[in-house]
Each structure stands twice: as structure tokens, then as C-alpha cells.
Amino acid sequence: MIEGVQIHPLRRIPDERGTILHMLRNDAQHFDKFGEIYFSTVYPGVIKGWHLHTEMTLNYSVISGMIKVVLYDDRENSPTQGEIQEIFLGEDNYNLVIIPPFIWNGFKGMGTSKAIVANCATIPHDPQEIQRRDPFDPTIPYDWSLKHR
């Protein structure tokens, strides 16, 4: 696991009326601060990434569909420098993933339906604090293709 990344199981509470999906509470030990909440959709097979935030901590959960989140640590002096981490999130694995600043991240829509990703960010979006790279940039040693394991 990449240094500073956290994964927390989330509760799904179904009943005959529907489902409540917990995400983040301000009294949770892992809650930092609130900046903004936004939702992003991704179609199956589509890659959104790479990007890195210099100030924002991301708090991702997927309320519908499935994604593969991929993280890359190129921070100098990090004990996990050079490591890649894959995390599958969504209906089949409902968790909160906390991604600190300076971790390259991206995600790919998985399965057969559009995924809805929620992010409770610690600061409002600021285009000055984000860096972007092409998903196939060779400086990040990751192959997005399907892996038949």
C-alpha cells in the first residue's frame, strides 16, 4: 500500500424502500476537512487520469458501477516511492479511499455500466493546484489494459 493512502469500509443499509450509502462523517477519525463534494461519471473502459493535487486530499467512493483506481507514488523520500497501487471500488467493493496530495492517480470505468464517483475534497477545486499527464505517459510505469490473471 502506498504511504498515506487509506481505505475504509463503508456501510450500505438496504431496506424495502431503497439503500442508504454512507460516505464520510465529520466525526470520523479519518475526516480532515471539507472543501467541496462533486460527482464524476465514467463510462466502461474509459480512463480518467493521470492527475496529481498539490494541496487537495481526495476522498473517493463509488455509489454506482465499478472503477479501478490506480495510484503511483513518485514522491522523493517516500518509503513507497516508485510503487503502484490498484484499488477496485464500487458496488462490489464499497469503500472510501483517501488519497493525499502528491500521489498520481487515475481511474478506469469497469464492467458494463457507467460508474458514479463521489469525491469529498478537502479544498474547493483550484486549477492552479492540479497537475495532469496523459493516461499513457511512459513516465508512470502502468499498463491500463485488461489483465487476465
Secondary structure, 3 states (H helix, E strand, C coil): CCCCCEEEECCEEEECCEEEECCCCCCCCCCCCCCEEEEEEECECCEEEEEEECCCCEEEEEEECEEEEEEECCCCCCCCCCCEEEEEEECCECEEEEECCCCEEEEEEECCCCEEEEEEECCCCCHHHEEECCCCCCCCCCCCCCCCC
